């Protein structure tokens, strides 16, 4: 009876895999797959970890149902251990995707919108970093030319006091 729990775990992991696949298909159809991978490498890496962890319940169910034994094991895997490993893999996948709830939508339209929001956010971040670097450079140049202190604010030195 415990082996039927695999069906629920496989269904949950299939939905997570579907949402991940939809997001990256939309990014690729927009033509920004390489740009997103370059600007946010941790995004793609976390999605790969989550996808691998979501495939594991299928492997664990196959090992349980077909009676495969793990390497260096004489007996097939215990059903309770297989279900526990599957649930742990889904938990790891959800932990890897903990900050991407708004990015993984349930429909194609929502997925396209979240793909556009991701690309726009990455571009806004790059523009803000460029603007800060230009302000910093201009302040240093003004200080060198005129000998007066320019407006230089270090990003790490900003403090808020109450």
ChimeraX commands (.cxc) that place a marker at each C-alpha (Angstrom):
marker #1 position 0.00,0.00,0.00 radius 0.5
marker #1 position 2.88,2.36,0.72 radius 0.5
marker #1 position 4.07,2.02,-2.86 radius 0.5
marker #1 position 0.99,3.92,-4.07 radius 0.5
marker #1 position 2.39,7.01,-2.34 radius 0.5
marker #1 position 4.87,7.09,-5.22 radius 0.5
marker #1 position 2.03,8.06,-7.55 radius 0.5
marker #1 position 1.33,11.25,-5.56 radius 0.5
marker #1 position 5.01,12.09,-5.32 radius 0.5
marker #1 position 5.52,11.51,-9.04 radius 0.5
marker #1 position 2.53,13.70,-9.84 radius 0.5
marker #1 position 3.91,16.53,-7.69 radius 0.5
marker #1 position 7.34,16.26,-9.28 radius 0.5
marker #1 position 5.81,16.11,-12.76 radius 0.5
marker #1 position 4.04,19.43,-12.15 radius 0.5
marker #1 position 7.24,21.06,-10.94 radius 0.5
marker #1 position 9.08,19.72,-14.00 radius 0.5
marker #1 position 6.30,21.02,-16.26 radius 0.5
marker #1 position 6.49,24.51,-14.74 radius 0.5
marker #1 position 10.27,24.60,-15.07 radius 0.5
marker #1 position 10.11,23.39,-18.66 radius 0.5
marker #1 position 7.47,25.99,-19.58 radius 0.5
marker #1 position 9.55,28.83,-18.13 radius 0.5
marker #1 position 12.71,27.92,-20.02 radius 0.5
marker #1 position 10.75,27.26,-23.23 radius 0.5
marker #1 position 9.25,30.75,-22.99 radius 0.5
marker #1 position 12.68,32.29,-22.32 radius 0.5
marker #1 position 14.06,30.40,-25.33 radius 0.5
marker #1 position 11.15,31.40,-27.58 radius 0.5
marker #1 position 11.75,35.03,-26.66 radius 0.5
marker #1 position 15.38,34.54,-27.67 radius 0.5
marker #1 position 16.87,35.41,-24.28 radius 0.5
marker #1 position 18.04,32.00,-23.05 radius 0.5
marker #1 position 21.74,32.77,-23.39 radius 0.5
marker #1 position 21.29,36.26,-21.95 radius 0.5
marker #1 position 19.45,34.99,-18.88 radius 0.5
marker #1 position 21.99,32.20,-18.39 radius 0.5
marker #1 position 24.82,34.73,-18.62 radius 0.5
marker #1 position 23.29,37.40,-16.38 radius 0.5
marker #1 position 21.81,35.06,-13.78 radius 0.5
marker #1 position 23.77,31.80,-13.76 radius 0.5
marker #1 position 22.41,30.78,-10.35 radius 0.5
marker #1 position 18.87,30.84,-11.77 radius 0.5
marker #1 position 19.69,28.16,-14.31 radius 0.5
marker #1 position 21.78,26.16,-11.84 radius 0.5
marker #1 position 19.01,26.10,-9.24 radius 0.5
marker #1 position 16.54,25.02,-11.90 radius 0.5
marker #1 position 18.87,22.20,-12.96 radius 0.5
marker #1 position 19.20,21.01,-9.37 radius 0.5
marker #1 position 15.43,21.13,-8.95 radius 0.5
marker #1 position 14.87,19.24,-12.21 radius 0.5
marker #1 position 17.31,16.50,-11.25 radius 0.5
marker #1 position 15.70,16.18,-7.83 radius 0.5
marker #1 position 12.25,15.98,-9.46 radius 0.5
marker #1 position 13.37,13.12,-11.69 radius 0.5
marker #1 position 14.55,11.09,-8.70 radius 0.5
marker #1 position 11.02,10.07,-7.50 radius 0.5
marker #1 position 10.50,8.36,-10.86 radius 0.5
marker #1 position 13.77,6.43,-10.44 radius 0.5
marker #1 position 12.96,5.53,-6.84 radius 0.5
marker #1 position 9.49,4.31,-7.81 radius 0.5
marker #1 position 10.96,2.19,-10.60 radius 0.5
marker #1 position 13.51,0.72,-8.19 radius 0.5
marker #1 position 10.76,-0.04,-5.68 radius 0.5
marker #1 position 8.20,-1.46,-8.11 radius 0.5
marker #1 position 10.61,-3.49,-10.22 radius 0.5
marker #1 position 12.64,-4.74,-7.29 radius 0.5
marker #1 position 16.01,-3.28,-8.26 radius 0.5
marker #1 position 18.69,-3.35,-5.65 radius 0.5
marker #1 position 20.97,-0.42,-5.05 radius 0.5
marker #1 position 24.73,-0.86,-5.59 radius 0.5
marker #1 position 26.38,-2.95,-2.89 radius 0.5
marker #1 position 22.97,-4.12,-1.61 radius 0.5
marker #1 position 21.83,-7.74,-1.63 radius 0.5
marker #1 position 18.10,-7.06,-1.23 radius 0.5
marker #1 position 15.79,-4.70,-3.14 radius 0.5
marker #1 position 15.15,-1.28,-1.65 radius 0.5
marker #1 position 12.61,-1.11,1.16 radius 0.5
marker #1 position 9.36,0.59,0.09 radius 0.5
marker #1 position 9.36,2.95,3.07 radius 0.5
marker #1 position 12.92,4.02,2.34 radius 0.5
marker #1 position 12.07,4.59,-1.32 radius 0.5
marker #1 position 9.08,6.76,-0.42 radius 0.5
marker #1 position 11.15,8.68,2.13 radius 0.5
marker #1 position 13.92,9.28,-0.44 radius 0.5
marker #1 position 11.37,10.42,-3.02 radius 0.5
marker #1 position 9.78,12.85,-0.58 radius 0.5
marker #1 position 13.21,14.14,0.44 radius 0.5
marker #1 position 14.12,14.73,-3.22 radius 0.5
marker #1 position 10.94,16.73,-3.77 radius 0.5
marker #1 position 11.69,18.70,-0.61 radius 0.5
marker #1 position 15.18,19.51,-1.91 radius 0.5
marker #1 position 13.70,20.58,-5.24 radius 0.5
marker #1 position 11.22,22.88,-3.55 radius 0.5
marker #1 position 13.98,24.29,-1.37 radius 0.5
marker #1 position 16.04,25.04,-4.50 radius 0.5
marker #1 position 13.00,26.83,-5.96 radius 0.5
marker #1 position 12.07,28.69,-2.76 radius 0.5
marker #1 position 12.52,32.14,-4.33 radius 0.5
marker #1 position 10.83,31.42,-7.64 radius 0.5
marker #1 position 7.17,31.13,-6.72 radius 0.5
marker #1 position 6.13,34.08,-8.88 radius 0.5
marker #1 position 8.35,32.88,-11.72 radius 0.5
marker #1 position 6.71,29.48,-12.14 radius 0.5
marker #1 position 3.14,30.03,-13.31 radius 0.5
marker #1 position 0.37,27.55,-13.96 radius 0.5
marker #1 position -0.54,28.71,-17.45 radius 0.5
marker #1 position 1.30,29.57,-20.65 radius 0.5
marker #1 position 0.21,33.20,-20.44 radius 0.5
marker #1 position 1.46,33.54,-16.88 radius 0.5
marker #1 position 4.69,31.81,-17.82 radius 0.5
marker #1 position 5.27,34.18,-20.73 radius 0.5
marker #1 position 4.64,37.13,-18.45 radius 0.5
marker #1 position 7.04,35.84,-15.82 radius 0.5
marker #1 position 9.69,35.21,-18.49 radius 0.5
marker #1 position 9.33,38.82,-19.66 radius 0.5
marker #1 position 9.48,40.06,-16.06 radius 0.5
marker #1 position 12.66,38.07,-15.48 radius 0.5
marker #1 position 14.37,39.51,-18.55 radius 0.5
marker #1 position 13.20,43.04,-17.68 radius 0.5
marker #1 position 14.40,42.72,-14.08 radius 0.5
marker #1 position 17.83,41.56,-15.21 radius 0.5
marker #1 position 18.08,44.50,-17.60 radius 0.5
marker #1 position 16.97,46.97,-14.93 radius 0.5
marker #1 position 19.58,45.61,-12.54 radius 0.5
marker #1 position 22.28,45.98,-15.19 radius 0.5
marker #1 position 21.17,49.54,-15.97 radius 0.5
marker #1 position 21.22,50.48,-12.28 radius 0.5
marker #1 position 24.70,49.02,-11.84 radius 0.5
marker #1 position 25.92,50.90,-14.91 radius 0.5
marker #1 position 24.41,54.18,-13.69 radius 0.5
marker #1 position 26.06,53.79,-10.30 radius 0.5
marker #1 position 29.43,53.00,-11.92 radius 0.5
marker #1 position 29.15,56.08,-14.16 radius 0.5
marker #1 position 28.28,58.33,-11.19 radius 0.5
marker #1 position 31.23,56.96,-9.29 radius 0.5
marker #1 position 33.57,57.50,-12.26 radius 0.5
marker #1 position 32.34,61.07,-12.86 radius 0.5
marker #1 position 32.79,61.97,-9.19 radius 0.5
marker #1 position 36.35,60.67,-9.20 radius 0.5
marker #1 position 37.16,62.57,-12.40 radius 0.5
marker #1 position 35.70,65.80,-10.97 radius 0.5
marker #1 position 37.73,65.37,-7.82 radius 0.5
marker #1 position 40.94,64.90,-9.79 radius 0.5
marker #1 position 40.34,67.84,-12.11 radius 0.5
marker #1 position 39.13,70.43,-9.64 radius 0.5
marker #1 position 40.63,69.19,-6.42 radius 0.5
marker #1 position 37.28,69.38,-4.69 radius 0.5
marker #1 position 35.42,66.51,-3.17 radius 0.5
marker #1 position 32.75,65.15,-5.46 radius 0.5
marker #1 position 29.64,63.25,-4.55 radius 0.5
marker #1 position 30.94,59.71,-4.04 radius 0.5
marker #1 position 28.77,57.24,-2.22 radius 0.5
marker #1 position 30.01,53.70,-1.80 radius 0.5
marker #1 position 27.30,51.10,-2.14 radius 0.5
marker #1 position 28.61,49.18,0.87 radius 0.5
marker #1 position 29.06,52.33,2.97 radius 0.5
marker #1 position 25.42,53.42,2.93 radius 0.5
marker #1 position 23.88,53.19,6.37 radius 0.5
marker #1 position 20.38,53.85,7.60 radius 0.5
marker #1 position 20.02,55.23,11.12 radius 0.5
marker #1 position 16.85,55.67,13.09 radius 0.5
marker link #1:1,2 radius 0.2
marker link #1:2,3 radius 0.2
marker link #1:3,4 radius 0.2
marker link #1:4,5 radius 0.2
marker link #1:5,6 radius 0.2
marker link #1:6,7 radius 0.2
marker link #1:7,8 radius 0.2
marker link #1:8,9 radius 0.2
marker link #1:9,10 radius 0.2
marker link #1:10,11 radius 0.2
marker link #1:11,12 radius 0.2
marker link #1:12,13 radius 0.2
marker link #1:13,14 radius 0.2
marker link #1:14,15 radius 0.2
marker link #1:15,16 radius 0.2
marker link #1:16,17 radius 0.2
marker link #1:17,18 radius 0.2
marker link #1:18,19 radius 0.2
marker link #1:19,20 radius 0.2
marker link #1:20,21 radius 0.2
marker link #1:21,22 radius 0.2
marker link #1:22,23 radius 0.2
marker link #1:23,24 radius 0.2
marker link #1:24,25 radius 0.2
marker link #1:25,26 radius 0.2
marker link #1:26,27 radius 0.2
marker link #1:27,28 radius 0.2
marker link #1:28,29 radius 0.2
marker link #1:29,30 radius 0.2
marker link #1:30,31 radius 0.2
marker link #1:31,32 radius 0.2
marker link #1:32,33 radius 0.2
marker link #1:33,34 radius 0.2
marker link #1:34,35 radius 0.2
marker link #1:35,36 radius 0.2
marker link #1:36,37 radius 0.2
marker link #1:37,38 radius 0.2
marker link #1:38,39 radius 0.2
marker link #1:39,40 radius 0.2
marker link #1:40,41 radius 0.2
marker link #1:41,42 radius 0.2
marker link #1:42,43 radius 0.2
marker link #1:43,44 radius 0.2
marker link #1:44,45 radius 0.2
marker link #1:45,46 radius 0.2
marker link #1:46,47 radius 0.2
marker link #1:47,48 radius 0.2
marker link #1:48,49 radius 0.2
marker link #1:49,50 radius 0.2
marker link #1:50,51 radius 0.2
marker link #1:51,52 radius 0.2
marker link #1:52,53 radius 0.2
marker link #1:53,54 radius 0.2
marker link #1:54,55 radius 0.2
marker link #1:55,56 radius 0.2
marker link #1:56,57 radius 0.2
marker link #1:57,58 radius 0.2
marker link #1:58,59 radius 0.2
marker link #1:59,60 radius 0.2
marker link #1:60,61 radius 0.2
marker link #1:61,62 radius 0.2
marker link #1:62,63 radius 0.2
marker link #1:63,64 radius 0.2
marker link #1:64,65 radius 0.2
marker link #1:65,66 radius 0.2
marker link #1:66,67 radius 0.2
marker link #1:67,68 radius 0.2
marker link #1:68,69 radius 0.2
marker link #1:69,70 radius 0.2
marker link #1:70,71 radius 0.2
marker link #1:71,72 radius 0.2
marker link #1:72,73 radius 0.2
marker link #1:73,74 radius 0.2
marker link #1:74,75 radius 0.2
marker link #1:75,76 radius 0.2
marker link #1:76,77 radius 0.2
marker link #1:77,78 radius 0.2
marker link #1:78,79 radius 0.2
marker link #1:79,80 radius 0.2
marker link #1:80,81 radius 0.2
marker link #1:81,82 radius 0.2
marker link #1:82,83 radius 0.2
marker link #1:83,84 radius 0.2
marker link #1:84,85 radius 0.2
marker link #1:85,86 radius 0.2
marker link #1:86,87 radius 0.2
marker link #1:87,88 radius 0.2
marker link #1:88,89 radius 0.2
marker link #1:89,90 radius 0.2
marker link #1:90,91 radius 0.2
marker link #1:91,92 radius 0.2
marker link #1:92,93 radius 0.2
marker link #1:93,94 radius 0.2
marker link #1:94,95 radius 0.2
marker link #1:95,96 radius 0.2
marker link #1:96,97 radius 0.2
marker link #1:97,98 radius 0.2
marker link #1:98,99 radius 0.2
marker link #1:99,100 radius 0.2
marker link #1:100,101 radius 0.2
marker link #1:101,102 radius 0.2
marker link #1:102,103 radius 0.2
marker link #1:103,104 radius 0.2
marker link #1:104,105 radius 0.2
marker link #1:105,106 radius 0.2
marker link #1:106,107 radius 0.2
marker link #1:107,108 radius 0.2
marker link #1:108,109 radius 0.2
marker link #1:109,110 radius 0.2
marker link #1:110,111 radius 0.2
marker link #1:111,112 radius 0.2
marker link #1:112,113 radius 0.2
marker link #1:113,114 radius 0.2
marker link #1:114,115 radius 0.2
marker link #1:115,116 radius 0.2
marker link #1:116,117 radius 0.2
marker link #1:117,118 radius 0.2
marker link #1:118,119 radius 0.2
marker link #1:119,120 radius 0.2
marker link #1:120,121 radius 0.2
marker link #1:121,122 radius 0.2
marker link #1:122,123 radius 0.2
marker link #1:123,124 radius 0.2
marker link #1:124,125 radius 0.2
marker link #1:125,126 radius 0.2
marker link #1:126,127 radius 0.2
marker link #1:127,128 radius 0.2
marker link #1:128,129 radius 0.2
marker link #1:129,130 radius 0.2
marker link #1:130,131 radius 0.2
marker link #1:131,132 radius 0.2
marker link #1:132,133 radius 0.2
marker link #1:133,134 radius 0.2
marker link #1:134,135 radius 0.2
marker link #1:135,136 radius 0.2
marker link #1:136,137 radius 0.2
marker link #1:137,138 radius 0.2
marker link #1:138,139 radius 0.2
marker link #1:139,140 radius 0.2
marker link #1:140,141 radius 0.2
marker link #1:141,142 radius 0.2
marker link #1:142,143 radius 0.2
marker link #1:143,144 radius 0.2
marker link #1:144,145 radius 0.2
marker link #1:145,146 radius 0.2
marker link #1:146,147 radius 0.2
marker link #1:147,148 radius 0.2
marker link #1:148,149 radius 0.2
marker link #1:149,150 radius 0.2
marker link #1:150,151 radius 0.2
marker link #1:151,152 radius 0.2
marker link #1:152,153 radius 0.2
marker link #1:153,154 radius 0.2
marker link #1:154,155 radius 0.2
marker link #1:155,156 radius 0.2
marker link #1:156,157 radius 0.2
marker link #1:157,158 radius 0.2
marker link #1:158,159 radius 0.2
marker link #1:159,160 radius 0.2
marker link #1:160,161 radius 0.2
marker link #1:161,162 radius 0.2
view
